[in-house]
Amino acid sequence: MTLTMRHHWLLLGACGWVLLILMFVSKFISFRAVDGKLLFIVLITSGIKVISPLSYPPVGPTVAEWELVADRRIKLLSTVCENSSLRNLTHISINKFVLDRIFVCDKHKILFCQTPKVGNTQWKKVLIVLNGAFSTVEEIPENLVHDHEKNGLPRLSSFMPQEITHRLNTYFKFLIVRDPFERLISAFKDKFVKNPRFEPWYKHDIAPAIIRKYRKSHRNNDLTASGLHFEDFVRYLGDAEGRRRMDRQFGEHVIHWVTYAELCAPCEIRYSVVGHHETLEQDAPYILKAAGIDQLVSYPAIPPGITRYNRTKVEHYFSGISKRDIRRLYARYQGDFHLFGYPEPDFLLN
């Protein structure tokens, strides 16, 4: 055998081994989008490890191609749910609080679990159109979407136990998530800084209670005027015992910052699809197609860049907050990070 032929066969053999390795490894790979890039996430028994970023191709993936990403997310969710070390952070009973979060479209057999601060308003518009009240999402007044007495979207909690079980077992079920810490920043800005829906209880009731307990120095007569700081918010969320007591006072308003596990019980309810805010451009058409409604309704236009993960913003908000407080916060939301494939924020913790 000539030297050239020998090199030829060695090359073919090496290619064969590489192909076999890739076929094996692909079973353990998931994806995550950060700053417009796609990350490989390898599932390992001890947790999740981010391997390397890959830029998106010039042309976005097709709905069929995105199905692979969606399947891997569900497999990851199932794997983490089986992790006994995270059980206290990932397993929540299907109680009334959870059932109140799930909106029902009986006409098309769809359940949508609301996760505030992740663009849920647009998905509620989609369901309102499907229920027949409006022809397009653009026609729906913003104030109607949030008026749960008038928007025509029944909650799963409004049904009898047998009816609830039937819908959970047979309907298409989905939820949308985003990076847990970025979601908290969004909740803080929306409820305690901008408050565009003019909900005075956040500023006049919840904020003073948090300041009184968690700000290191304050004057009682200036609680409302000074406003809630993000550092106060982080301390409150990271204090397990104190937060639970306060949350009982705050009632339903805590939905904007409680964990995804507490909102949607993803280890108890077998969701069909988990969409990510960071890849909404791909997830929205895929969800519509998977639910069989892509010919009936369109998802509203997504402004360019609005869904992209913004590490600079996260670093800005957490600057000046002690590592101890950040680690306590992460301990609270660690289950969400793992369940949905978000990498541990080492740049904040270490």
Wavefront OBJ file of the C-alpha trace (Angstrom):
o trace
v 0.000 0.000 0.000
v 1.447 3.346 -1.010
v 1.966 6.124 1.510
v -0.700 8.230 -0.233
v -3.296 5.452 0.013
v -2.451 4.900 3.667
v -2.984 8.588 4.436
v -6.279 8.439 2.542
v -7.620 5.556 4.654
v -6.382 7.127 7.889
v -8.232 10.328 7.004
v -11.446 8.420 6.271
v -11.141 6.570 9.567
v -10.634 9.783 11.514
v -13.687 11.362 9.864
v -15.748 8.336 10.792
v -14.765 8.613 14.450
v -15.574 12.338 14.502
v -19.008 11.643 13.005
v -19.765 8.991 15.623
v -18.677 11.310 18.441
v -20.853 14.143 17.128
v -23.873 11.840 16.857
v -23.386 10.777 20.475
v -22.747 14.267 21.860
v -25.752 15.772 20.034
v -28.042 13.896 22.405
v -26.744 15.960 25.281
v -26.691 19.408 23.707
v -29.157 22.237 24.158
v -29.058 25.877 23.090
v -29.296 29.304 24.602
v -29.230 32.728 23.005
v -27.170 35.476 24.601
v -26.382 38.813 22.992
v -27.525 37.545 19.607
v -25.388 34.409 19.773
v -26.312 30.792 20.177
v -24.683 28.905 23.026
v -24.198 25.166 23.200
v -25.375 23.917 26.599
v -24.279 20.402 27.495
v -26.400 18.479 29.966
v -24.324 16.717 32.595
v -25.461 14.917 35.702
v -24.162 17.594 38.034
v -25.771 20.490 36.197
v -25.371 22.569 33.058
v -22.193 23.694 31.376
v -21.915 26.328 28.674
v -19.416 25.241 26.053
v -19.045 27.866 23.343
v -20.941 30.591 21.487
v -21.948 30.285 17.865
v -23.285 33.173 15.830
v -26.711 32.731 14.309
v -26.662 31.926 10.604
v -27.458 34.846 8.261
v -30.870 33.319 7.595
v -32.855 32.306 10.670
v -33.713 28.652 11.289
v -36.935 27.253 9.897
v -39.801 26.222 12.148
v -38.867 22.585 11.531
v -35.237 23.230 12.480
v -36.290 25.090 15.621
v -38.175 21.994 16.746
v -34.807 20.465 17.678
v -34.121 23.371 20.023
v -37.601 23.103 21.539
v -37.200 19.363 22.103
v -33.869 19.824 23.838
v -35.354 22.411 26.168
v -38.060 19.972 27.222
v -35.458 17.238 27.744
v -33.368 19.615 29.848
v -36.414 20.536 31.905
v -37.161 16.875 32.528
v -33.548 16.152 33.486
v -33.359 18.994 35.998
v -36.729 18.040 37.481
v -35.213 14.650 38.296
v -32.270 16.254 40.103
v -32.998 15.595 43.776
v -30.508 18.226 44.956
v -32.669 20.964 43.397
v -36.032 19.508 44.350
v -36.882 22.214 46.894
v -36.358 24.853 44.202
v -38.056 23.134 41.274
v -41.037 21.167 42.565
v -44.218 23.048 43.437
v -47.646 21.542 43.970
v -50.333 22.470 41.448
v -52.217 24.795 43.781
v -54.684 27.609 43.164
v -51.862 30.135 42.820
v -50.493 28.130 39.877
v -53.920 27.509 38.336
v -54.635 31.250 38.513
v -51.611 31.852 36.285
v -52.807 29.563 33.483
v -55.115 31.010 30.829
v -57.396 28.738 28.836
v -58.434 28.718 25.186
v -60.930 25.871 24.966
v -61.713 26.539 21.322
v -58.203 25.510 20.290
v -57.259 23.458 23.362
v -54.424 25.692 24.550
v -53.125 26.502 28.032
v -50.749 29.425 28.521
v -48.969 29.946 31.834
v -48.384 33.619 32.514
v -44.859 34.573 33.589
v -44.937 38.352 34.152
v -42.128 40.526 32.807
v -41.496 38.171 29.888
v -43.702 39.766 27.233
v -46.887 37.985 28.291
v -49.157 40.802 27.125
v -48.626 39.856 23.488
v -49.433 36.198 24.089
v -52.623 37.138 25.908
v -53.563 39.178 22.842
v -53.039 36.080 20.703
v -55.408 34.089 22.918
v -58.000 36.883 22.919
v -58.028 36.799 19.108
v -58.346 33.012 19.133
v -61.345 33.291 21.435
v -63.043 35.410 18.763
v -63.404 38.766 20.507
v -61.133 40.558 17.983
v -59.906 39.799 14.483
v -56.272 40.849 14.981
v -53.988 41.555 17.913
v -53.555 45.149 16.744
v -57.234 45.888 17.429
v -57.088 44.980 21.121
v -56.910 47.941 23.560
v -54.004 47.652 25.995
v -56.192 48.246 29.038
v -58.468 45.363 28.054
v -55.607 42.862 27.956
v -54.927 43.331 31.664
v -58.585 43.474 32.703
v -59.105 39.835 33.561
v -62.789 40.406 34.211
v -63.400 41.590 30.651
v -60.716 40.134 28.388
v -62.535 36.829 27.956
v -59.602 34.675 29.051
v -60.727 32.158 31.673
v -58.187 30.932 34.196
v -57.709 27.238 34.750
v -58.656 27.743 38.407
v -62.224 28.590 37.334
v -62.912 24.989 36.285
v -63.925 21.953 38.316
v -61.117 19.574 39.415
v -62.020 16.945 36.818
v -62.115 19.594 34.084
v -58.737 20.944 35.196
v -57.163 17.493 35.051
v -58.612 16.853 31.593
v -57.179 20.092 30.220
v -53.783 19.568 31.817
v -53.588 16.087 30.324
v -54.811 16.847 26.810
v -54.264 20.517 25.878
v -51.236 22.147 24.249
v -49.377 23.884 27.090
v -46.645 26.509 26.893
v -44.846 29.210 28.850
v -42.179 31.813 28.095
v -39.099 32.457 30.242
v -36.130 34.812 30.215
v -32.884 35.177 32.144
v -34.078 35.212 35.793
v -31.966 38.173 36.905
v -32.876 40.270 33.884
v -36.530 39.522 34.612
v -36.093 40.847 38.161
v -34.603 44.058 36.796
v -37.592 44.411 34.478
v -40.007 43.850 37.377
v -38.209 46.413 39.533
v -38.235 49.057 36.796
v -41.829 48.416 35.773
v -43.384 48.376 39.235
v -41.164 50.599 41.376
v -39.615 53.089 38.950
v -41.803 53.721 35.907
v -45.119 52.125 36.932
v -46.789 52.826 33.556
v -50.088 51.244 34.592
v -50.412 53.583 37.595
v -50.606 50.913 40.294
v -50.076 52.982 43.466
v -49.813 50.046 45.859
v -46.282 49.240 44.674
v -44.988 52.669 45.634
v -47.162 53.353 48.671
v -47.510 49.909 50.265
v -44.948 47.384 49.057
v -41.905 49.645 48.617
v -42.103 51.234 52.110
v -42.480 47.803 53.715
v -39.351 46.534 51.949
v -37.374 49.697 52.735
v -38.353 49.578 56.390
v -37.047 46.046 56.768
v -34.092 45.903 54.397
v -32.555 49.350 53.974
v -29.627 49.752 56.326
v -30.495 53.348 57.155
v -33.788 55.108 56.564
v -36.114 57.674 58.055
v -39.699 56.565 58.581
v -41.099 59.870 57.365
v -39.253 59.618 54.051
v -39.955 56.046 52.924
v -42.185 56.918 49.976
v -40.212 59.941 48.806
v -36.865 58.148 48.675
v -38.211 55.293 46.580
v -37.177 51.660 46.529
v -33.574 50.944 45.561
v -32.647 47.834 43.600
v -30.365 46.848 46.484
v -33.383 46.860 48.846
v -35.275 44.704 46.368
v -32.411 42.195 46.120
v -32.121 41.898 49.906
v -35.850 41.280 50.224
v -35.862 38.584 47.540
v -32.808 36.839 48.976
v -34.142 36.645 52.535
v -35.990 33.325 52.549
v -37.861 33.576 55.845
v -38.476 37.324 55.874
v -39.639 37.341 52.267
v -42.199 34.605 52.859
v -43.762 36.576 55.696
v -43.883 39.748 53.619
v -45.231 37.973 50.552
v -48.270 36.898 52.519
v -48.984 40.602 53.042
v -48.298 41.516 49.411
v -50.661 38.869 48.020
v -51.017 38.436 44.248
v -48.685 41.336 43.483
v -45.661 39.071 44.000
v -46.354 37.312 40.683
v -44.000 39.778 39.013
v -40.934 38.425 40.807
v -41.644 34.948 42.196
v -39.849 32.077 40.469
v -41.029 30.379 37.299
v -41.349 27.199 39.334
v -43.766 28.904 41.731
v -45.762 30.405 38.881
v -46.112 27.457 36.525
v -45.050 24.240 38.340
v -43.001 23.049 35.323
v -41.927 19.836 37.044
v -45.522 18.857 37.785
v -47.147 20.034 34.545
v -45.815 18.521 31.316
v -45.494 21.586 29.101
v -45.481 21.102 25.344
v -43.137 24.021 24.635
v -40.929 26.349 26.667
v -40.200 29.538 24.756
v -37.341 31.892 25.599
v -37.703 35.658 25.505
v -34.170 35.908 24.110
v -35.131 33.843 21.039
v -38.713 35.013 20.674
v -38.250 35.694 16.957
v -37.831 31.940 16.480
v -40.053 30.743 19.320
v -43.205 32.715 18.447
v -43.744 31.218 14.971
v -42.755 27.786 16.253
v -45.310 27.922 19.093
v -48.069 29.072 16.737
v -47.228 26.215 14.368
v -46.933 23.605 17.123
v -50.288 24.673 18.582
v -51.914 24.474 15.148
v -52.946 28.131 15.070
v -50.367 29.657 12.725
v -53.006 30.144 10.014
v -55.439 31.810 12.422
v -53.407 34.472 14.207
v -50.060 36.248 13.981
v -47.754 37.201 16.816
v -47.277 40.996 17.029
v -44.199 42.473 15.382
v -41.104 42.268 17.595
v -38.996 45.470 17.684
v -35.366 44.711 16.714
v -33.095 43.967 19.658
v -35.798 44.217 22.321
v -35.508 40.575 23.355
v -31.711 40.404 23.415
v -30.026 39.602 26.725
v -28.237 42.720 27.982
v -25.312 41.787 30.203
v -24.214 45.415 30.498
v -27.572 46.346 32.006
v -27.405 43.435 34.444
v -23.897 44.415 35.543
v -25.025 48.017 36.005
v -27.952 47.145 38.256
v -25.938 44.737 40.385
v -22.910 47.004 40.736
v -22.470 48.069 44.340
v -24.540 45.181 45.699
v -22.597 42.875 47.999
v -21.582 39.414 46.821
v -23.358 37.983 49.847
v -26.678 39.513 48.808
v -26.220 38.439 45.178
v -25.411 34.872 46.216
v -28.497 34.760 48.406
v -30.561 35.989 45.483
v -29.055 33.361 43.198
v -29.819 30.670 45.767
v -33.471 31.675 45.495
v -33.565 31.575 41.678
v -31.057 28.787 41.096
v -33.837 26.377 40.184
v -35.021 28.664 37.382
v -31.498 29.042 36.009
v -31.082 25.265 35.832
v -34.580 24.326 34.657
v -34.389 26.547 31.607
v -30.717 26.367 30.707
v -29.545 29.805 31.792
v -25.853 29.807 32.753
v -24.892 30.657 36.301
v -24.021 34.397 36.398
v -20.403 33.907 37.452
v -19.575 37.503 36.550
v -21.801 38.583 39.455
v -21.169 35.810 41.953
v -17.367 35.561 41.967
l 1 2 3 4 5 6 7 8 9 10 11 12 13 14 15 16 17 18 19 20 21 22 23 24 25 26 27 28 29 30 31 32 33 34 35 36 37 38 39 40 41 42 43 44 45 46 47 48 49 50 51 52 53 54 55 56 57 58 59 60 61 62 63 64 65 66 67 68 69 70 71 72 73 74 75 76 77 78 79 80 81 82 83 84 85 86 87 88 89 90 91 92 93 94 95 96 97 98 99 100 101 102 103 104 105 106 107 108 109 110 111 112 113 114 115 116 117 118 119 120 121 122 123 124 125 126 127 128 129 130 131 132 133 134 135 136 137 138 139 140 141 142 143 144 145 146 147 148 149 150 151 152 153 154 155 156 157 158 159 160 161 162 163 164 165 166 167 168 169 170 171 172 173 174 175 176 177 178 179 180 181 182 183 184 185 186 187 188 189 190 191 192 193 194 195 196 197 198 199 200 201 202 203 204 205 206 207 208 209 210 211 212 213 214 215 216 217 218 219 220 221 222 223 224 225 226 227 228 229 230 231 232 233 234 235 236 237 238 239 240 241 242 243 244 245 246 247 248 249 250 251 252 253 254 255 256 257 258 259 260 261 262 263 264 265 266 267 268 269 270 271 272 273 274 275 276 277 278 279 280 281 282 283 284 285 286 287 288 289 290 291 292 293 294 295 296 297 298 299 300 301 302 303 304 305 306 307 308 309 310 311 312 313 314 315 316 317 318 319 320 321 322 323 324 325 326 327 328 329 330 331 332 333 334 335 336 337 338 339 340 341 342 343 344 345 346 347 348 349 350
